Amino acid sequence: MKIALRSMRGSLAEPFAMRPVTNPPNPWSSSHVEYLGAPPEVELQVFEEDARSIVSENDSPDLPFRWSLNPYRGCFHGCAYCYARPTHQYLGFGAGTDFERRIVVKRNAAELLKRQLDKPSWRGEPIALSGVTDCYQPLEASYAITRACLEVCVAYRQPVGIVTKGALVERDVDLLAELAKHGAATVYLSVPFADEADSRAIEPFVATPQRRFAAMKRLADAGVPVGVSVSPLIPGLNDHQVPAILEAAHAAGARQAFHVLLRLPAEVDEVFTERLQQAFPLRAAKVLSILRAMRGGRSNDSRFGSRMRGEGARWQLIADLFARTARRLGIAVGERAGAATVSERILPTGPSPFRRPHRQQSLFGGEAGGVA
């Protein structure tokens, strides 16, 4: 694996081979991205990686997908609750500001995806995008790696399901609409807050909730099946906003929804607690107390079947509120252990329309061919 450092400041130890390159892309210098607020205090560093593989296999019974694809490591959105933060430590980085400002870009993702789809063993099973970090974080406006992967998917009619907080997803409405014609695309916008101020406090560099709903509507109007992820549910902070989120999502075209209770594994607990205490000093202790009561006295429950949901009367009230509101609006939810959790419809359902083009080299030059 080769990684190129896209910043003048900082360095990494071996085993990563890298070369310093000046001037990382400005994630805001694009017509596709809106400036979201005050500039971050920590300098952005971008690392370009030549990955060895891009499609990962998942065997967790809590997740409704087998295959996932993540074009980036780390995420500029900076959500305090992001469960993926500890994965950054595998690279020798930290789970705090390093996760938010040291971003690794898998620049050869589209080529690797094409190689995967060309394997005789590949049968066109759906692939989830953003299984770990967001495939539509601001740097995607500069690199367009997710778009390149979607172009491959269109050529092969490869089914994909996307979960994102990035309004940038609407840039690719043409590709997603083309996939949707074959029943090969679903998109979930993650919107855990209806209140813009609450959202900015906990997920500081994400588009506003209203902007995400606007992107959802544009996709829905183009024929792309869309849903909403009200995740994470943070008891005492955003649980009362569930009806408003579902109502706004329904008005924007969402017909599917799911939720996941806040998870605070390892270092995520420290990052979230610090942000919560800074943003909501009078509510922080109560929020954490309620969460622990739903997790058997712990901040996190790593057991399969329990990670995504809570226990106790308060949790059941939240789950019932979600289910009743969704039912009233005609929004479908996944049912697990009696409570709406991760929807079974994150990915496209039905027979896969996957097929290989005759002239596969046309994806990266040349003319398109027929169908294999």
C-alpha positions, 0 to 999 in steps of 0.5 A: 500500500502506498500513501501520499501525504497531501499536506506540508505539516505532520508525518507518519511512521512506517510501514506506510510509504508516502511522499509529501505533496503540497496543497490538499484539495479544499473541501469547500471550493466546489459548486457542490458543497456549501460552507457550513460554518466557522473553519475548523481549528485543526489543519486538514491533511489528506493521504492518498492510498493505493488500496489493495481491495475495496469491497469488504465482506461483513458477517455481523448479524446486526447489519443487513448487508454482506458487502460494503465499499468505503472510498475514504478512511476518516470523515470530515463531518466530525460527528461526535458520536461516530462509531467508526472513530476507533478504526482510525487507530489502525493507521496509527492515527487518533480517534479524535481530531485525527479522525476528522482532519486526517483523511485517507482517500482510496484513489483507485477505488473505482478500478478495484470495484471494476476488478471485483465485478469482473470476477467470475465468482461475483454474482451481483449481490448488493453493495452498501456504501458508507458502511464505515465512513461517509462516501459523500463527505466534503472531499468527495466534491474534489475527488469524485471517487464515489461518483466513479464507483457509481459509474462502474455500477451503472455499467454493470447494473450493480445494485447499491445502497447508500447511507449518508449525511452528505447533501452532495449525494444529489450531485449523482442523481443522474447515476442513481436514477439510472440504477433505480430504473433497474431496481438497483439503488436505494439512498438513506439520508441520516438525519438524527436532529430536526433542530439545526442548532442541536445538529451543529453542536454534535455534527458540526460539519454536516449540511443542515437537516433542512439541506439534507431533506432537500437532497432527499426530495431531489432524489425522490423526485428523480425516482430514486427510492429514499429513506431516513436514518434517525440515527443515532437516537440520543435519549434526552437529547434528540428522541423528542425530535423523532416525529418532526424528523419522520414528518419532514422526511415523508414530505421529502419522499422518504418511504422507509426508515430506521433508527439505532440507539447511540453506541459509544465504543472505546474512544468514542465515549470520550469524544462524545462526552466531551462534546456533549458537556461543552454543547449542553452542560446542563443536560449532559449528565442526564443524557449519559445517565439515561443512556447507561440505564438503556445499556444495562449500566454501561455506555456501550453494549457490544453484544450482537443483537443488543448493539443497535437497541436499548432495554427498559421502559424509556427505550420502549417508549422511544421505539413505540413513538418511532413505530407509531409515527412511521405507521401513521405516515406510511413509512416502512420500518424494519422490525427486530426484537419488537422494535424498529431498528436497522431496516431490511431495505437499506439495500435494493431488494428483488432479483439482481439486474447485474450483468457485465458489459462485453467491452469492459475496457469502455469504463475507462476509455473506448466505446461501450459494448453490449451485455454479457 
